[in-house]
Amino acid sequence: MLALLLGLASPVVWSASTPAPIFVLNSQDASISVIDPGLWKERKRIPTGKEPHHMYLTPDEKSLVVANALSDSLLFLDPKTAEVQRTVTGILDPYQLRFSPDMKWFVTVANRLNHVDIYRWDGSTLTLAKRIATGKTPSHLWIDSKSTVVYASMQDSDELVVVDLLTQTLKWRGKTGPMPADVFGTPDDKFLLVGLTGGEGVEVYDLTGPAPKLVNTLKTGKGAHAFRSAGDKRHVFVSNRVANTISKIDYVGMTVVDRFPAPSGPDCMDLSADGRYLYVASRWAGKLSVIDTQTRKVVRQVKVGKSPHGVWTLDHAPR
């Protein structure tokens, strides 16, 4: 039985006219910076468990779930007010996380413990269905639109792993390029993009056959790492952490169509509701950078904690 502990952080006063906060996870500070996008300042810093890296919204959009990898816990926050709702313990090494589109499953990867965990989700409670041993250093997840298949990258064994979600069994594994990180599936479930943090681009896998098949590698820049959909069902952004750029990919034509400068090790991103501004974790500078995709310039930066990683806001473009 998972222990539930009430969060004790004091509330942030957020008026109805104030845009929803931007959350930035500070992985080395064990905290979350709460950014007011009206004032462009940090309004609050919330303690978390050790090494928060990624976050994900619950299907009902009432909670933002923060995965604390080294504390083996999940922190639930109100995405509108930044109030702490609860902490769920007993989740082993949750590095990256994702809910299935049908809202029945919750999946995590254990970056240091080398497994994928599949939980049943009833809207409030998590029940472990299966723990699946994988390759070395599981990194990122994608679940197909039918909620039947999980794709997971293995950062240090250079592999892509495919799990049947309904039977919770490993159905395929194959080699990738160096240090695969984030994975992104096209809305039609025909292609999977894999960012190569140890390489200079993004691998493209055809998913229409019995097993994923590598069909292309798009050169984006050194350290291709994290994806964020542009919300138009045609384009996706990828951060190139070593090159200090963000590339825009047309996944219909499978071409790189634009590139933006992004300072100091760009990592995770979110996109403003109008699709114009990218909110980017500048990991080596300890800042949130805001990039105007029309002018291709950094228009502001906000100081946050050490090693900022995950970025999220409720006022976002479609994912």
Helices and strands as residue ranges (DSSP letters): E 4-5, E 22-26, E 31-36, E 41-47, E 52-57, E 64-68, E 73-77, E 84-89, E 96-99, E 105-110, E 115-121, E 126-133, E 138-143, E 149-154, E 159-164, E 169-175, E 180-185, E 191-196, E 201-206, E 213-219, E 224-229, E 235-240, E 245-250, E 255-261, E 266-271, E 277-282, E 287-292, E 297-303, E 308-313
